[in-house]
Amino acid sequence: MKALVYNGPKLLSYCDVNEPRSGQDNVLIKIEAVGICGSDMHAYLGHDERRPAPLILGHEAAGIICGGARDGERVTINPLVSCGNCSACTTGRENICPDRQIISMPPREGAFAQYVTMPERNLVNVPTEYSLDKAALVEPLAVGWHTAKLATNAIDAKMEKKALVIGGGAIGLATALALKAMGITELTISEFNPLRRKYLLEHIDAKIVEKTENSFPIVIDAVGFASTRAVASQLVSPGGVIAHVGLGDNTNGLDVRRMTLQEITFIGTYTYTAQDFKDTAEALFAGRLGTLDWIEKRPLSEGESSFQDLLRNKVAAPKIVLEPWQ
């Protein structure tokens, strides 16, 4: 089969590799669409030791089951495989299972390929009329859903229903859409890239700015650098919440003194639970998360140039979706 293989920092090759085989709990899925995630970019740059070369990256995927009792079913893939037995799993917090695995990290190859195998329990059916290109976005949307759920649950119900999302990429946008679905009526997205800012203004019903000096009960850091944490610390209202979902770097930025004196809640948020993933899919297919007309589709064979374009900030759309069979 054809796959896009990470061979080292800034090195990708579109080549033939062995096709995976189904077995035990794993079923074979023909990948029809797979999104490029920020974590894929971290790996591409050599910044993620969890993803050593050579490796097939990619974990935001949808496709068709090949073989078995569910042959031909259209599905979106929850790429997070948990043990099912630990205290985290048995209490519905599979995302922090100490033995969790995810496709695109050893020992599981990713979905920048024509086929991948996954446990059947990780597959959610996609309605016949729904585009698999958009169904591949359930994964990043679930990250946003989980973040929005934690943030809205953490603030006092009497606080203003307004939020700031720092970062207008796929995760920031996903969180904004989820916040809106959960009753946040005033949304501001801060995005530094003028090309993306223009794109968001044309596609998203929210206030799109480069920066703001207003304060917000909810601030989402969907970038995760020291500079964006500093902005979040500055702009969150007293008694508000910062939800940190970006993984840009891991030092500095937070004003801990202000957070302490003004009782600001900080929440680290990672991926999603199995229930979050199902709830996101249900909301998406019901139209509660918008039309998702902010993706750019490209063939998997153009994967290397797509990464280069993303690195150079030449992509306006928040998400590139690669199609392995084009």
N, C-alpha and C positions, 0 to 999 in steps of 0.2 A: 504494500500500500504506500501511498504518498504521505509524507509527514514533514513538518517544519521542525528541525532539530536544533536545539541550542548547543553549540560546540565550545563556548567560552565567551568572555566579554565582547559584546558587539559582533558576535559571529553566529549566524544562522544559516542553515542549509536546507533547501527544499529537495528531498531525496526519497529514495525507496527504502523502506524498513520492513521488518517482519510484521505481519498482521497478528494482533493479539487473538487469543483463543478463549472462548467461554469455558466455564467449568465451575463446579460447586455452586456457590451463590452468584457468581458473576455471569452476566449476560452480555452478548456482543451488541454494540450499538453502532450503526452507520451514522457518522457525524454529518449533519447538514449545515450547521452554523456554529461558530465558536468566536467569542469576543476576546479582544486583547485587554487584559487587566493591568492596572498599575503594578501589581506584584510581578507580572510577566516582564514588565519594563525593568523593575529592580533586578530581576534575574539576568536579563539581557545585558545590563550594565555591569554584571559581576558583583552586585551588592547584596546578594542573598545566598548565604552559605548553605541554606537548606535545599538549594536547587543546584547541585553540582553538574557540570557538563560531563558527558553528553546526556541530554535529557529532552524529551518532548514536553514542552510547556503547554499552557492552555487549560482552563477549568470552567469557563463559562460556555456551556454547550447544550445543544439540543439535537435530536436526531431520531432515528427509527430503529426499533429493536429487530435484530436479525436472528431468527430461529426460536425454538421453544414455544411454550404455551402463549406467549404474548407477541409472537412474530407479527411484524407490521405495525405495531402500535407506535404512535408518535409521542415522544417523551422529551421532557427537559430534565437535566441531570443535576442532582444535588451532589457536588463533588466531594463533600466531607464524609468520610467513612469513619464511624466511631465504633468502640468495642461493644457497646450495648449493655455492659455489665457493671461498670464502675458507678460510684455515687453520682458523678456528673450526668452520666447517661440515664440512670434510673430516676433522676429528678428533672429530666427534660432539658438539661444543659449540655447537650452533646458537643457543642462548640468548644467547650473547655475540657473535653475528655483527654486525659494524659496520654492515651495511646491513639489519638486520632490520626488519621491519614487523609491526604487530599491528593487527588490526581494532579499531576505536574510537580509532585515531590516524590523522591524515592520512598518506597519501592513502586509507586504507581506512576506510570507514564501519563502524560496529559492528552488533551483533546485537539491539539493542532495536528490533526491526522484524520485519515478517512474512517478509521474505526477506533473504538476504545471499549474496554470492558468495565462494568460497574455492577455492584450488588443490586438485585432487583428492588430492594427496599429504598434505594436512592433515586428511583425514577418516578416522576410525576407525569401523568398523562396530559397531553396537549389537545384541546378541541380540534376537530377536523378542519374547521374553517380558520384556525389561527395560524399565523405565519411562524415557522420555526426560527426564522431570523430574529424575530422579536421574542420568541419563547426562550432563546438562549440568554436573554437578559434577566430571567428570573433570578439567577445567581447574584449579580451585582445589585439588583433591586432588593433582594432579601437582606443583603448587608445593610442597605439603607433602611429597610423596614425594621430590622433588629435595633439599629441605632435610634431611629425615631421612637420606637416603643419604649426603650429605656429612658430616653430623654423626657418624653411627655409624662411618663409615670413618676419621674423624679421631681417635677415642679409642683408647687401648690396650685390647686385647681382654680384659685381666684386670680392668678397672675395673667397678664395679657397673653393672648394667643398669637404671639409673634416670635419669629426665629430668624437667626442669621446662619447661613451656611457658607463657610469659607472653603472655596474650591468649587468650580463649575464643571468638573469632570464627571464621569459616570456615577461614582459613589456619592459625590456631593449632590448631583441632580437626583439620584435615586432616593436619597434621604429627604430632599425637599419634597418630592412627590409623595413620599410616605407620610411626612409631616402634614401635608395638605389633606391627605386621605384620613388622617387621625384628628382633624379639627383645627389645625393651626391655620389661621386665616390670613395672616400677614407674613409673607416670606420674602427675604432678601438673600440673594446669592452674590457673593463677592468673588470675582474672577479677574486675575491680573492679565491674562492673555487677551489682547484686543480682538484677535480673530475669533476666539471662542466666545468672547463677550457679545460680539455682534451676532453670532449664530444663536446664542441663547435668547437674545432679545427678539429674534424672529420666530422662535419655536416654543418658548416657555412662558407660562403665565405667572411671572414673579418679577420683583424688582431686581434688575441686574445692574450691579455697580462694580467699579474697580476697587473702591474702598468706601468705608462709611465711618462716621464718628458717633452714630446712634448706639444706644444700649438695648440689649435684648434678653428676655428671660431664658431663652434657649440659644446657645451658640454651638454649632457643629463644626469641628475642625476636621474636614475631609482631605486635608493635605498632610499635616503632621510634621511640620518643620518647627524649629525653635521660633522663627518669626511669626508663624501663624498661631502658635500657642500663646505668644505674647499678645497678639491681637485679640484672641479669644479671652484671655485674662483681663484685658482692658475693657472690652465691650460687653461682657456678661453682666446682667443686672444683679444687684445684691439679692441674695437668696435664690439666684438662678442656677443653671446647670450648663456645664461644658461637657459635651460628648465627643470623645476623641477617637476617630475612626481611621485617620490617616497614619501612614507608616513611613513618613519621609525621613526622619532621623529620631534619635532617642535621647537627646540631651537638651536642657535649658528651655527657657521660654515662659514657663508658668510663674505667675506672681503668687507664690504660696502665702505670703503675708496677707495680701488682699483677699485671697480665697478663704483664709481662716477668719479674718476680722469681719467679713461680710457673708459668711456661711454659704459659700459657693460650692456646689457639688461638682466633682470631677468624676466622669465615668469613662473608663476604657472599654471599648466595644469591639468585639472580634467576631467576624462572620455572622452566624445565625444558628438558631436551633432548627431541628427537623420540622417543628411546628411552624416556625417563622417562614421557612421555605415554602411549606404548603399554603400558608395564609397569603404569602406574597403571590404565588401562582394564581390562587383563587381571585385575589384582588386585580391582578393583571388581566386575566381572561374576562373578568366582569367589566373591564374598562375603567376601574377606579384609579388607575395610575397613568391615565392619559393614553395618547395614541402612539407614543414612542417613535415619533417621526424625526428622531435626532440621531439616527445611526447611519453610518456609511458602510456599504457592503463592498468587499473586495475578494478576489480569489485567494485561496491559501497560497498559491504560487507567488503572490505578491506580498507575502508575509514579511520578508526581510526589508523591502522598501517601505512597508507600512510602519515598522518599528523605527526606521530612520526618520520618516516624516513626523512621527510622534515626538521623537527626541528633539527635533528641530522646531517644534511648535508650529508645524505646517498643517495641522489637522484641525479644522473648525468643529467638526462633530464631536460630541462627548464620547462616542464609542465607535470603534471600527469592529465590524463583524466579518470574519473570514469564512469563506465557503469552500470546503475541501474538494468539491466535485465540479467546480467551475473552471 
